[in-house]
Amino acid sequence: MENLEEKILQADSLEVLEKVRVELFGKKGVIAAQFAKMKEVPGPEKKAFAEGLNKSKAALQKSFDTRFEVLKAEEIERVLKSEEIDVSLYGSLAQKGALHPVMETMDKIIDYFVALNFAVESGPMVEDDFHNFEALNLPKYHPARDMQDTFYFNDGGLLRTHTSPVQIRTMLETKPPIRMIAPGTVFRRDFDVTHTPMFHQVEGLVVDAKGKVSFANLKAILTDFLQYMFGEVEVRFRPSFFPFTEPSAEVDISCIFCEGEGCRICSHTGWLEVLGCGIVDPNVFKSVGYEDVSGYAFGLGVERFAMLMHKIPDLRSLFEGDIRLLEQFR
Ligand code: DAH
């Protein structure tokens, strides 16, 4: 049985060892064959024969078990080596995305008004004359309707020049009281450092029973809103004109670049204009069939807010898609 032992010791892998196992210990293996010879052994010698066989079998089994452990350990070692992870190697860094500064600013604005229970409304970008102009008390001869500002389609449709038509659509669809904002994309024929043909606005409208909505309410909410957006700034209301509000005001904040000292960006006035607002003109209510109501409205340009908040000098750079600019806002 010595060469059998040799076979076990020479097995250099688990597969080979398995073959050896079948060859030796299997049903038709060498050992089984030896036991089969028992029949031919004469009676008195049977005992000694069996003892000898069992001894040899036990010895072989022991060698086998030892060899198995060795080969198994080697196998584990090899697998561990091949699957080893070098934690000092550089990984591939996942690029983290971020919101575009205009959308981030939009979200911040929306968050403020949603917290005050304003509904978020929307309307179509392709508008008609009635919603974009007529119902907003913009008479036919008003300069805002000039071909220079508005993109018209041949069929008389147009790209909305502001989000104010959403005021009209919402009032036509619902009954007062109304408390809404309308964030959205708007279009004008304009292109320079502070204007792009496509930009974003947020419109606001509050309507309630006559006498319930005042200019003081408007002033309070917008002052708080602007301080939420820009921090510790002064806010002032300047008389102005919009066809859809009367009285109307433009709202300025103290210049965030020079803190009111006067610089190039605020044209040495110490103030930056940030939005338009006013008390809803009775003609607007008339055009949607509202009676005995009062209301205020406001509208602002989101890009202008983003430019001021991030101190971006050229508006056009926001829409060039240059990844180097966008990466600064991650
Ligand atoms: N629609 C105006 C614009 O595009 C902004 C605006 C001003 C909206 C005053 C208003 C408002 O609702 O009351 O310039």
Residues whose N, C-alpha, C, O or C-beta is under 5 A from the ligand:
A	BS01	DAH	T161 H162 S164 G204 F242 T245 G276 C277 G278 A297 F298 G299
